[in-house]
Structure formats: structure tokens, C-alpha cells
Amino acid sequence: MNETTPSVERVRAALLAAGQPDTIDVFPDGTRTAQDAANAVGCTVAQIAKSIVLRAADRVVLVVASGANRVDTAKVAALLGQPVKPADGRWVRDVTGFAIGGVAPVGHQSPPRIFIDQDLMALDPIWAAAGSPRHVFRTSAKALAGMTGGTVADIREG
């Protein structure tokens, strides 16, 4: 299947521009949640790199977390040096160009500040959203950190 959308094509272009292979795949039943994605791909929930968009006063913050972890927003705020709050769906779409459930770590309309869950670094491969709630791409955490310029940090709650 090669069903695609403009947001998926932005992710594809970003992957290729970063020298990464095009590993985007589509799952018609959806990959909206980490569990849905893990079921579709056939991996553990921990191997799903879920994208959490937070809102800081002057910037978009993207946290790429292991699907098994909850994000501690206080840790993210401390890393950023300013408070963060959850973002609503309309704002997420407006600033990232992606709908919730399909927010990719690459291909954003305007580059966010990115933090990557250090727990992902022990996992290979990992899968991340590729621009829609039905598309994911396969990569390694090391490659993800390199192509996003994200800061690897302890962001896990607990």
C-alpha cells in the first residue's frame, strides 16, 4: 500500500534529507496510540517512540518518549528552563502540521525544541509516527537523535 498525505510526504522528505532510508509503512487499522502502533508493527510498546507536544511560552516543545513511559512535564520544564503545559489538538495541528496521533519527530512546519527519552536509547529498532495516525517509520534511537538534533534526557515520570 502506498496511501499517502502531504504530511506523510513531509516526513518522507525529511527522512531522505537526513540520509535515512524511507521505512514508512501504512497500517489501515491505525497507529494512533502506542499500543495500537505496537500491535500493528509487532513490537513492544516500549519500542514505539510516541510524540508528545507541549506548549512553552515562546516555543513548541516535542518530547519523543518510549511508548511505555509517561512524560514528567516538570522534568521537561527544568530542562527547557521555562514552564510547559499540554497542547490542545488544534494548536498542535496549527504549529506542527500534524494531527494528534500522527505527530512525527521530523518534518515539522517550524522546528520544535526536541527532547528524546533516554530509555529509547537502549532499544533498537524503534518506530515513530510518520505524519498520520496510520503511518509509522522504523529507525534507531541513535539515528532519531541525530536527525532531529534532540536532547537525550531523563523525561520519564516516576
Secondary structure, 3 states (H helix, E strand, C coil): CCCCCHHHHHHHHHHHHCCCCCCEEECCCCCCCHHHHHHHHCCCHHHEEEEEEEEECCCEEEEEEECCCCECHHHHHHHHCCCEEECCHHHHHHHHCCCCCCCCCCCCCCCCEEEEEHHHHHCCCEEEECCCCCEEEEECHHHHHHHHCCEEECCECC
